[in-house]
Amino acid sequence: MTVLTLELPTLPEFARNRINLASPRLGAKAIFATDDFFADKNRMLQDVEASFDPDKYDTNGKYMDGWESKRRRHGGHDYAVVKLGARGRIFGVDLDTSFFTGNFPPAASLEACNSNTDPDDSTVWTQILPAVSLSASAHHFHAIASTEAWSHLRLHIYPDGGMARLRVYGEPVPDWHGKDPAAIHELSLANNGGRIVAYNNAHYGSVWTMLTLGRGINMGDGWETRRRREPGNDWIIVKLGGTGIVEKIEVDTCHYKGNYPDRCSVQAALVESATDQSIITEAMFWPSLMDEQKLSMDQIHVFAGTDIIHPRGPVNMVKLNIFPDGGISRLRIFGRLA
C-alpha cells in the first residue's frame, strides 16, 4: 500500500501561535452538508494532514481524504456548516484541496454566525470571505478582517467537488460573564481562551494541543523539545483565558516515557500591556509560582496547596520551565477568577 502526503507549507503570520478553531480536539464538527456522497463532511476537519492512497476505494467510489460531494446536474452549489470547537475571533483560514485534482471546486466562500444553538433557516449569516478562486491540490491561505467572535461557519463551494481540509486559525473568546467567581476554572484551557504565546523550542509534536481537553492520544499530541546538548532548560509561555488566582497545577507526561523532563517549575505574572515578543524578555524575571518539582514518566502530576503554589495574587500569564528538555502532553492551570 502506498500512501502519499504533501510537504507542509510555510504558515502565514496569521496562523503562527494561533489554534485551529475547527479542530475536533476542541470539539468542532461538521453538522450539515448539502451533499457528502463521496466523502464524509467531517473528514475535512481532521487534525492530521490529508493523504492519498491510490489503491483505496469504498462503496461509492474512490476514497478521498476530505469532504466531497457528487457531481451537480441541476444547478446550484454545495455547502457545509461547521460548529467551531470554541467561539472565537478568526484571523485567517486555509482552504486545502490537497489530492483533489480533477474534482476540486473552482471557487469557495465563507460565512459566519454567532449562535448558542445550531443554525436554522432564521439564522443571519455574515460573509467573512467572498468567493475566491481555488486550484488543484493546493493550500489556499486567506486572512480574515472580521474582529467579531463567531461560533459557526458555512463553507460554500462552487458548484461542487472536494475540500481536503478546512483550517480556521483564531483565538477563542471566552464568556466569563455571570460565571461564579468562587468556582474553580481551568484558566489555561484553549476552549476558555488559553493560548501559547512563545516557546524556545518545539521540535516534535503539536504544541497547541497541550492546552486541550483530555489526555494525549499519542506522543505527538503535546509539546516536545529536541534533545538539549547545551546548558540551560526549555520553556513555554501561556496566556490564560482569564485573570485568576491559581490554586492547582497539573502537568501530564502521558506517553512520554524515555523523553519526559526530569523536573519542572512555573513562573507567573499579571501583564497589562505587552507584545508577544516583549513578554519573552519580561518572563525571564517573573516571580516563581511553583518551584522545581520532580516529574515521572507517563503520569498526571497534581500540584496544589500553599506549600507548593506560592500566593501571587491575580495572574494572566504563566511560564512553564522544564529541566532540561523533553515532552509535556498537557498543562492545566486551575484557579478562581479575579
Secondary structure, DSSP 8 states (H G I E B T S, - for coil): ---EE-------GGGTT-EETT-GGGT-EEEEES--SSB-GGGGG-SS--EE-TT-EETTEE--SSEE----SSS--EEEEEEEEEEEEEEEEEEE-TT-SSS--SEEEEEEE--SS---TT---EEEEEEEE--TT-EEEEE----SEEEEEEEEEESS-EESEEEEEEEE----TT--TTS-EETT-GGGT-EEEEES---EE-GGGGGSSS--SSTTSSEE-----SSS-EEEEEEEEEEEEEEEEEEE-TT-SSS--SEEEEEEE--SS--HHHHHHHHTT--EEEEEEE--TT-EEEEESTTTB----SEEEEEEEEES--EESEEEEEEEE-
